[in-house]
C-alpha cells in the first residue's frame, strides 16, 4: 500500500501557542491519531521541537560541516509529521483534511517514492 507523509506547516518561530489554544488542538490531534490507528493506516507521527534546535550536517569536500540552526529560514517550518498508508492519493488527502482540521494550520500531503514500505 502506498505510504504518504503529512507535514504540518507551522507559522512563526516555533514558539508554542498558549495553553488555551494548544490544549484543544492536542485533544483533536490525539483523536485523529486514534482514528488513524483504528483504520490501520497509522505508521508514525510526532511533533518537532522549534527550528532553533535544528542542526545541519553538510558535506564539504572530504569533510562534513556541522552548523546550528535550520537548513532553511522561513516564515513557516515543519512543526510535526505523520506517516500513513493509504490506498491512493484521494484517501491520503482525506486524512490530510482531517489533520488540517485538527491542527488548524496547513498540512502538506506528499507520497513517498515507489517502493517505500513500512
C-alpha positions in Angstrom: 0.0 0.0 0.0 1.4 3.5 -0.8 2.9 5.5 2.0 2.3 9.2 2.4 3.9 12.0 4.5 1.6 14.6 6.1 3.7 17.6 7.1 2.3 20.2 9.5 3.4 23.7 8.3 3.6 25.7 11.5 3.9 29.6 11.2 6.2 31.7 13.3 9.4 30.9 15.1 8.1 27.6 16.7 7.0 29.1 20.0 4.1 27.1 21.4 0.7 28.5 21.3 -0.8 29.5 24.7 -2.4 26.6 26.6 -5.9 27.8 26.0 -5.3 27.5 22.2 -2.9 24.4 22.3 -4.9 22.1 24.6 -8.0 21.7 22.3 -5.7 21.2 19.3 -3.8 18.5 21.0 -7.0 16.7 22.0 -8.1 16.8 18.4 -4.7 15.5 17.2 -4.9 12.6 19.7 -8.4 11.8 18.3 -7.0 12.0 14.7 -4.2 9.6 15.6 -6.6 7.2 17.3 -8.8 7.2 14.2 -5.8 6.6 12.0 -4.7 3.7 14.2 -8.2 2.2 14.2 -8.3 2.4 10.4 -4.9 0.5 10.2 -3.4 3.4 8.3 -1.1 4.8 11.1 2.7 4.3 10.6 4.3 7.1 12.7 3.5 10.6 13.9 5.3 13.1 16.1 5.8 16.8 16.8 9.1 18.5 16.4 11.0 21.0 18.7 11.4 24.6 17.3 13.6 25.1 14.3 16.2 26.8 16.6 17.0 23.3 17.9 18.0 22.1 14.4 21.5 21.0 13.4 22.5 20.9 9.8 25.2 18.4 8.6 26.6 19.3 5.3 29.3 17.5 3.2 32.2 19.8 2.2 34.9 18.1 0.2 36.4 15.3 2.3 34.9 16.9 5.5 31.5 17.2 7.0 30.4 20.5 8.5 28.0 20.7 11.4 26.2 24.0 12.0 23.4 25.2 14.2 20.0 26.3 13.0 17.5 25.2 10.4 18.6 24.4 6.9 16.2 27.0 5.5 15.0 30.2 7.2 11.3 30.9 6.6 8.0 32.2 7.8 6.8 28.6 8.2 8.6 25.5 9.3 7.8 21.8 9.8 6.1 21.5 13.2 5.3 17.8 13.0 4.6 15.0 10.7 2.5 11.9 10.2 3.4 8.9 8.0 0.5 6.8 6.9 -0.6 4.2 4.5 -3.5 4.8 2.2 -4.8 3.0 -0.9 -4.4 6.1 -3.1 -3.9 9.9 -3.1 -7.6 10.7 -2.6 -7.6 8.6 0.7 -4.4 10.3 1.8 -5.9 13.7 1.1 -8.9 12.9 3.2 -6.6 12.1 6.1 -4.8 15.4 5.4 -8.1 17.2 5.6 -8.8 15.6 8.9 -5.3 16.5 10.3 -5.6 20.1 9.0 -8.9 20.5 10.8 -7.3 19.1 14.0 -4.2 21.3 13.9 -6.0 24.3 12.4 -3.0 25.1 10.2 -1.8 23.9 6.7 -0.8 20.3 6.1 1.2 19.2 3.1 0.4 15.7 1.7 3.2 14.0 -0.3 3.6 10.4 -1.5 6.8 8.5 -0.9 8.5 7.3 -4.0 7.6 3.8 -5.2 9.0 1.0 -3.1 8.7 2.8 0.3 7.4 0.2 2.7 6.8 0.1 6.4 
